[in-house]
Amino acid sequence: MHEVSQPLFIGDLNMKLEQAVKEIRAAFEEIKGKHLQNLCREMVEPPTRSQMFRSPPRIGRNEKCPCGSGKKFKKCCMVKGLL
């Protein structure tokens, strides 16, 4: 009789294990679906107006020239019309 009860016990454990695996997979699919929805929403939303028309920061006339010459911008690239 001892041998008969043991296979039933193992069968119960297998059924519980299979049920737990199904629940974990269902929870994973739900989380994965929500995550994908958030990613898609972020990718589809158009940029705001300020993001589309943002201009680069302006260089002041008396600041050093960004070309690295060490001269003021007004005496270097501003005169050349490069920047």
N, CA, C and O atoms as CSV, one atom per row, in Angstrom:
chain,resi,resn,atom,element,x,y,z
A,1,MET,N,N,0.811,-1.198,0.000
A,1,MET,CA,C,0.000,0.000,0.000
A,1,MET,C,C,0.853,1.260,0.000
A,1,MET,O,O,0.456,2.302,-0.521
A,2,HIS,N,N,1.993,1.143,0.575
A,2,HIS,CA,C,2.853,2.313,0.618
A,2,HIS,C,C,3.235,2.772,-0.790
A,2,HIS,O,O,3.321,3.972,-1.053
A,3,GLU,N,N,3.461,1.827,-1.681
A,3,GLU,CA,C,3.831,2.150,-3.053
A,3,GLU,C,C,2.673,2.788,-3.812
A,3,GLU,O,O,2.901,3.606,-4.703
A,4,VAL,N,N,1.468,2.439,-3.484
A,4,VAL,CA,C,0.300,2.980,-4.171
A,4,VAL,C,C,0.092,4.446,-3.786
A,4,VAL,O,O,-0.242,5.262,-4.645
A,5,SER,N,N,0.283,4.794,-2.515
A,5,SER,CA,C,0.057,6.178,-2.082
A,5,SER,C,C,1.156,7.115,-2.591
A,5,SER,O,O,0.899,8.296,-2.824
A,6,GLN,N,N,2.348,6.612,-2.760
A,6,GLN,CA,C,3.445,7.455,-3.210
A,6,GLN,C,C,3.222,7.969,-4.635
A,6,GLN,O,O,3.392,9.168,-4.857
A,7,PRO,N,N,2.852,7.131,-5.619
A,7,PRO,CA,C,2.595,7.660,-6.958
A,7,PRO,C,C,1.450,8.666,-6.976
A,7,PRO,O,O,1.489,9.614,-7.761
A,8,LEU,N,N,0.437,8.490,-6.140
A,8,LEU,CA,C,-0.635,9.479,-6.071
A,8,LEU,C,C,-0.105,10.802,-5.544
A,8,LEU,O,O,-0.491,11.869,-6.022
A,9,PHE,N,N,0.784,10.729,-4.558
A,9,PHE,CA,C,1.369,11.941,-3.986
A,9,PHE,C,C,2.217,12.671,-5.029
A,9,PHE,O,O,2.143,13.894,-5.153
A,10,ILE,N,N,3.016,11.917,-5.773
A,10,ILE,CA,C,3.836,12.518,-6.824
A,10,ILE,C,C,2.940,13.094,-7.919
A,10,ILE,O,O,3.234,14.155,-8.469
A,11,GLY,N,N,1.853,12.397,-8.234
A,11,GLY,CA,C,0.913,12.907,-9.231
A,11,GLY,C,C,0.281,14.208,-8.783
A,11,GLY,O,O,0.098,15.118,-9.591
A,12,ASP,N,N,-0.060,14.310,-7.485
A,12,ASP,CA,C,-0.613,15.568,-6.962
A,12,ASP,C,C,0.399,16.698,-7.056
A,12,ASP,O,O,0.057,17.829,-7.403
A,13,LEU,N,N,1.651,16.377,-6.742
A,13,LEU,CA,C,2.698,17.393,-6.834
A,13,LEU,C,C,2.891,17.861,-8.272
A,13,LEU,O,O,3.061,19.052,-8.530
A,14,ASN,N,N,2.863,16.915,-9.199
A,14,ASN,CA,C,3.001,17.270,-10.608
A,14,ASN,C,C,1.858,18.177,-11.066
A,14,ASN,O,O,2.072,19.138,-11.805
A,15,MET,N,N,0.642,17.858,-10.616
A,15,MET,CA,C,-0.504,18.692,-10.992
A,15,MET,C,C,-0.368,20.096,-10.405
A,15,MET,O,O,-0.652,21.086,-11.078
A,16,LYS,N,N,0.068,20.175,-9.149
A,16,LYS,CA,C,0.257,21.489,-8.516
A,16,LYS,C,C,1.367,22.267,-9.204
A,16,LYS,O,O,1.264,23.477,-9.405
A,17,LEU,N,N,2.427,21.556,-9.561
A,17,LEU,CA,C,3.542,22.196,-10.259
A,17,LEU,C,C,3.105,22.719,-11.622
A,17,LEU,O,O,3.447,23.841,-11.995
A,18,GLU,N,N,2.364,21.926,-12.356
A,18,GLU,CA,C,1.872,22.361,-13.666
A,18,GLU,C,C,0.949,23.578,-13.528
A,18,GLU,O,O,1.006,24.494,-14.348
A,19,GLN,N,N,0.108,23.590,-12.506
A,19,GLN,CA,C,-0.788,24.721,-12.274
A,19,GLN,C,C,0.016,25.973,-11.938
A,19,GLN,O,O,-0.303,27.061,-12.418
A,20,ALA,N,N,1.057,25.827,-11.117
A,20,ALA,CA,C,1.900,26.969,-10.757
A,20,ALA,C,C,2.616,27.519,-11.994
A,20,ALA,O,O,2.719,28.733,-12.169
A,21,VAL,N,N,3.105,26.625,-12.844
A,21,VAL,CA,C,3.786,27.059,-14.071
A,21,VAL,C,C,2.812,27.813,-14.972
A,21,VAL,O,O,3.177,28.831,-15.559
A,22,LYS,N,N,1.587,27.328,-15.086
A,22,LYS,CA,C,0.577,28.020,-15.899
A,22,LYS,C,C,0.294,29.413,-15.351
A,22,LYS,O,O,0.176,30.368,-16.119
A,23,GLU,N,N,0.184,29.538,-14.023
A,23,GLU,CA,C,-0.085,30.840,-13.413
A,23,GLU,C,C,1.077,31.802,-13.629
A,23,GLU,O,O,0.865,32.982,-13.905
A,24,ILE,N,N,2.296,31.302,-13.506
A,24,ILE,CA,C,3.478,32.149,-13.715
A,24,ILE,C,C,3.548,32.605,-15.171
A,24,ILE,O,O,3.837,33.771,-15.442
A,25,ARG,N,N,3.288,31.702,-16.100
A,25,ARG,CA,C,3.302,32.076,-17.524
A,25,ARG,C,C,2.227,33.125,-17.830
A,25,ARG,O,O,2.475,34.070,-18.579
A,26,ALA,N,N,1.042,32.955,-17.253
A,26,ALA,CA,C,-0.041,33.918,-17.481
A,26,ALA,C,C,0.342,35.288,-16.922
A,26,ALA,O,O,0.104,36.310,-17.567
A,27,ALA,N,N,0.931,35.314,-15.729
A,27,ALA,CA,C,1.361,36.581,-15.138
A,27,ALA,C,C,2.450,37.228,-15.992
A,27,ALA,O,O,2.444,38.443,-16.195
A,28,PHE,N,N,3.386,36.417,-16.491
A,28,PHE,CA,C,4.451,36.940,-17.341
A,28,PHE,C,C,3.890,37.535,-18.623
A,28,PHE,O,O,4.306,38.618,-19.034
A,29,GLU,N,N,2.963,36.850,-19.254
A,29,GLU,CA,C,2.355,37.354,-20.489
A,29,GLU,C,C,1.613,38.667,-20.243
A,29,GLU,O,O,1.647,39.571,-21.078
A,30,GLU,N,N,0.947,38.767,-19.097
A,30,GLU,CA,C,0.230,40.002,-18.769
A,30,GLU,C,C,1.210,41.157,-18.590
A,30,GLU,O,O,0.986,42.251,-19.108
A,31,ILE,N,N,2.296,40.914,-17.857
A,31,ILE,CA,C,3.303,41.963,-17.642
A,31,ILE,C,C,3.963,42.330,-18.962
A,31,ILE,O,O,4.171,43.509,-19.248
A,32,LYS,N,N,4.294,41.321,-19.769
A,32,LYS,CA,C,4.941,41.568,-21.062
A,32,LYS,C,C,4.024,42.398,-21.960
A,32,LYS,O,O,4.487,43.312,-22.643
A,33,GLY,N,N,2.726,42.084,-21.961
A,33,GLY,CA,C,1.772,42.829,-22.780
A,33,GLY,C,C,1.679,44.285,-22.361
A,33,GLY,O,O,1.643,45.176,-23.210
A,34,LYS,N,N,1.639,44.534,-21.052
A,34,LYS,CA,C,1.577,45.915,-20.570
A,34,LYS,C,C,2.844,46.665,-20.930
A,34,LYS,O,O,2.788,47.831,-21.321
A,35,HIS,N,N,3.996,46.001,-20.799
A,35,HIS,CA,C,5.271,46.644,-21.118
A,35,HIS,C,C,5.335,46.997,-22.604
A,35,HIS,O,O,5.779,48.088,-22.962
A,36,LEU,N,N,4.895,46.083,-23.467
A,36,LEU,CA,C,4.900,46.350,-24.905
A,36,LEU,C,C,3.942,47.483,-25.261
A,36,LEU,O,O,4.238,48.290,-26.143
A,37,GLN,N,N,2.797,47.550,-24.584
A,37,GLN,CA,C,1.855,48.645,-24.832
A,37,GLN,C,C,2.485,49.981,-24.481
A,37,GLN,O,O,2.327,50.957,-25.215
A,38,ASN,N,N,3.201,50.031,-23.359
A,38,ASN,CA,C,3.865,51.274,-22.965
A,38,ASN,C,C,4.942,51.662,-23.965
A,38,ASN,O,O,5.079,52.837,-24.308
A,39,LEU,N,N,5.710,50.680,-24.436
A,39,LEU,CA,C,6.748,50.972,-25.426
A,39,LEU,C,C,6.138,51.496,-26.719
A,39,LEU,O,O,6.635,52.461,-27.300
A,40,CYS,N,N,5.061,50.858,-27.169
A,40,CYS,CA,C,4.407,51.288,-28.405
A,40,CYS,C,C,3.833,52.696,-28.243
A,40,CYS,O,O,3.925,53.511,-29.160
A,41,ARG,N,N,3.250,52.980,-27.096
A,41,ARG,CA,C,2.679,54.309,-26.859
A,41,ARG,C,C,3.781,55.368,-26.908
A,41,ARG,O,O,3.576,56.447,-27.463
A,42,GLU,N,N,4.949,55.067,-26.329
A,42,GLU,CA,C,6.053,56.021,-26.346
A,42,GLU,C,C,6.562,56.239,-27.766
A,42,GLU,O,O,6.949,57.350,-28.126
A,43,MET,N,N,6.561,55.182,-28.569
A,43,MET,CA,C,7.081,55.301,-29.928
A,43,MET,C,C,6.103,56.024,-30.847
A,43,MET,O,O,6.535,56.674,-31.798
A,44,VAL,N,N,4.802,55.931,-30.593
A,44,VAL,CA,C,3.801,56.482,-31.486
A,44,VAL,C,C,3.496,57.946,-31.181
A,44,VAL,O,O,3.128,58.696,-32.086
A,45,GLU,N,N,3.641,58.365,-29.932
A,45,GLU,CA,C,3.299,59.739,-29.581
A,45,GLU,C,C,4.199,60.717,-30.340
A,45,GLU,O,O,5.423,60.589,-30.299
A,46,PRO,N,N,3.607,61.683,-31.026
A,46,PRO,CA,C,4.413,62.642,-31.780
A,46,PRO,C,C,5.136,63.598,-30.836
A,46,PRO,O,O,4.691,63.808,-29.708
A,47,PRO,N,N,6.242,64.175,-31.286
A,47,PRO,CA,C,6.947,65.139,-30.447
A,47,PRO,C,C,6.108,66.397,-30.247
A,47,PRO,O,O,5.275,66.742,-31.086
A,48,THR,N,N,6.336,67.066,-29.140
A,48,THR,CA,C,5.601,68.307,-28.885
A,48,THR,C,C,6.130,69.408,-29.789
A,48,THR,O,O,7.188,69.268,-30.402
A,49,ARG,N,N,5.391,70.493,-29.865
A,49,ARG,CA,C,5.778,71.599,-30.729
A,49,ARG,C,C,7.136,72.183,-30.330
A,49,ARG,O,O,7.944,72.532,-31.191
A,50,SER,N,N,7.380,72.287,-29.024
A,50,SER,CA,C,8.662,72.844,-28.580
A,50,SER,C,C,9.821,71.901,-28.920
A,50,SER,O,O,10.937,72.362,-29.159
A,51,GLN,N,N,9.569,70.595,-28.944
A,51,GLN,CA,C,10.618,69.651,-29.316
A,51,GLN,C,C,10.920,69.725,-30.806
A,51,GLN,O,O,12.063,69.520,-31.216
A,52,MET,N,N,9.914,70.013,-31.616
A,52,MET,CA,C,10.114,70.040,-33.062
A,52,MET,C,C,10.863,71.288,-33.514
A,52,MET,O,O,11.657,71.226,-34.453
A,53,PHE,N,N,10.619,72.417,-32.859
A,53,PHE,CA,C,11.151,73.682,-33.346
A,53,PHE,C,C,12.185,74.304,-32.415
A,53,PHE,O,O,12.381,75.519,-32.429
A,54,ARG,N,N,12.837,73.493,-31.618
A,54,ARG,CA,C,13.835,74.020,-30.708
A,54,ARG,C,C,15.093,74.383,-31.490
A,54,ARG,O,O,15.643,73.550,-32.212
A,55,SER,N,N,15.542,75.612,-31.349
A,55,SER,CA,C,16.748,76.046,-32.046
A,55,SER,C,C,17.959,75.833,-31.136
A,55,SER,O,O,17.827,75.838,-29.912
A,56,PRO,N,N,19.124,75.649,-31.728
A,56,PRO,CA,C,20.322,75.462,-30.912
A,56,PRO,C,C,20.652,76.756,-30.161
A,56,PRO,O,O,20.258,77.835,-30.603
A,57,PRO,N,N,21.360,76.665,-29.046
A,57,PRO,CA,C,21.694,77.879,-28.305
A,57,PRO,C,C,22.546,78.814,-29.156
A,57,PRO,O,O,23.426,78.378,-29.898
A,58,ARG,N,N,22.270,80.092,-29.033
A,58,ARG,CA,C,22.997,81.083,-29.825
A,58,ARG,C,C,24.336,81.393,-29.187
A,58,ARG,O,O,24.502,81.285,-27.972
A,59,ILE,N,N,25.273,81.773,-30.008
A,59,ILE,CA,C,26.598,82.148,-29.548
A,59,ILE,C,C,26.629,83.671,-29.458
A,59,ILE,O,O,26.298,84.375,-30.412
A,60,GLY,N,N,27.027,84.150,-28.311
A,60,GLY,CA,C,27.128,85.600,-28.146
A,60,GLY,C,C,28.321,86.161,-28.907
A,60,GLY,O,O,29.316,85.468,-29.122
A,61,ARG,N,N,28.212,87.412,-29.310
A,61,ARG,CA,C,29.289,88.041,-30.087
A,61,ARG,C,C,30.606,88.088,-29.326
A,61,ARG,O,O,31.670,87.910,-29.919
A,62,ASN,N,N,30.544,88.324,-28.028
A,62,ASN,CA,C,31.765,88.485,-27.243
A,62,ASN,C,C,32.247,87.196,-26.583
A,62,ASN,O,O,33.216,87.221,-25.824
A,63,GLU,N,N,31.589,86.071,-26.858
A,63,GLU,CA,C,32.059,84.792,-26.331
A,63,GLU,C,C,33.197,84.261,-27.188
A,63,GLU,O,O,33.377,84.674,-28.334
A,64,LYS,N,N,33.965,83.333,-26.612
A,64,LYS,CA,C,35.039,82.724,-27.396
A,64,LYS,C,C,34.421,81.921,-28.536
A,64,LYS,O,O,33.343,81.344,-28.394
A,65,CYS,N,N,35.107,81.894,-29.647
A,65,CYS,CA,C,34.612,81.196,-30.829
A,65,CYS,C,C,34.635,79.685,-30.598
A,65,CYS,O,O,35.619,79.162,-30.075
A,66,PRO,N,N,33.577,78.977,-30.976
A,66,PRO,CA,C,33.546,77.528,-30.771
A,66,PRO,C,C,34.509,76.752,-31.671
A,66,PRO,O,O,34.684,75.549,-31.476
A,67,CYS,N,N,35.134,77.403,-32.644
A,67,CYS,CA,C,36.072,76.696,-33.514
A,67,CYS,C,C,37.381,76.379,-32.791
A,67,CYS,O,O,38.171,75.562,-33.265
A,68,GLY,N,N,37.612,77.028,-31.640
A,68,GLY,CA,C,38.806,76.734,-30.857
A,68,GLY,C,C,39.979,77.647,-31.150
A,68,GLY,O,O,41.084,77.375,-30.681
A,69,SER,N,N,39.788,78.713,-31.900
A,69,SER,CA,C,40.907,79.606,-32.231
A,69,SER,C,C,41.329,80.463,-31.046
A,69,SER,O,O,42.464,80.939,-31.007
A,70,GLY,N,N,40.448,80.667,-30.088
A,70,GLY,CA,C,40.761,81.515,-28.939
A,70,GLY,C,C,40.326,82.955,-29.143
A,70,GLY,O,O,40.363,83.750,-28.204
A,71,LYS,N,N,39.917,83.305,-30.351
A,71,LYS,CA,C,39.451,84.660,-30.632
A,71,LYS,C,C,37.996,84.793,-30.219
A,71,LYS,O,O,37.307,83.800,-29.984
A,72,LYS,N,N,37.536,86.044,-30.133
A,72,LYS,CA,C,36.111,86.262,-29.901
A,72,LYS,C,C,35.355,85.872,-31.165
A,72,LYS,O,O,35.877,85.954,-32.277
A,73,PHE,N,N,34.117,85.447,-30.961
A,73,PHE,CA,C,33.294,84.992,-32.084
A,73,PHE,C,C,33.127,86.091,-33.123
A,73,PHE,O,O,33.146,85.808,-34.321
A,74,LYS,N,N,32.962,87.357,-32.685
A,74,LYS,CA,C,32.715,88.447,-33.634
A,74,LYS,C,C,33.923,88.722,-34.524
A,74,LYS,O,O,33.768,89.291,-35.605
A,75,LYS,N,N,35.119,88.332,-34.094
A,75,LYS,CA,C,36.325,88.579,-34.897
A,75,LYS,C,C,36.783,87.334,-35.655
A,75,LYS,O,O,37.770,87.381,-36.389
A,76,CYS,N,N,36.064,86.215,-35.477
A,76,CYS,CA,C,36.514,84.962,-36.093
A,76,CYS,C,C,35.464,84.440,-37.079
A,76,CYS,O,O,35.394,84.901,-38.218
A,77,CYS,N,N,34.666,83.499,-36.645
A,77,CYS,CA,C,33.727,82.815,-37.534
A,77,CYS,C,C,32.492,83.634,-37.864
A,77,CYS,O,O,31.856,83.377,-38.886
A,78,MET,N,N,32.123,84.615,-37.037
A,78,MET,CA,C,30.975,85.445,-37.357
A,78,MET,C,C,31.254,86.262,-38.620
A,78,MET,O,O,30.379,86.445,-39.467
A,79,VAL,N,N,32.484,86.744,-38.725
A,79,VAL,CA,C,32.872,87.510,-39.909
A,79,VAL,C,C,32.922,86.592,-41.136
A,79,VAL,O,O,32.533,86.989,-42.234
A,80,LYS,N,N,33.400,85.377,-40.938
A,80,LYS,CA,C,33.504,84.432,-42.045
A,80,LYS,C,C,32.131,83.854,-42.434
A,80,LYS,O,O,31.951,83.336,-43.536
A,81,GLY,N,N,31.187,83.954,-41.519
A,81,GLY,CA,C,29.845,83.421,-41.788
A,81,GLY,C,C,29.769,81.913,-41.704
A,81,GLY,O,O,28.903,81.308,-42.335
A,82,LEU,N,N,30.660,81.282,-40.936
A,82,LEU,CA,C,30.681,79.827,-40.846
A,82,LEU,C,C,29.645,79.283,-39.877
A,82,LEU,O,O,29.063,78.230,-40.136
A,83,LEU,N,N,29.397,79.973,-38.766
A,83,LEU,CA,C,28.452,79.454,-37.782
A,83,LEU,C,C,27.218,80.313,-37.718
A,83,LEU,O,O,26.307,80.028,-36.940
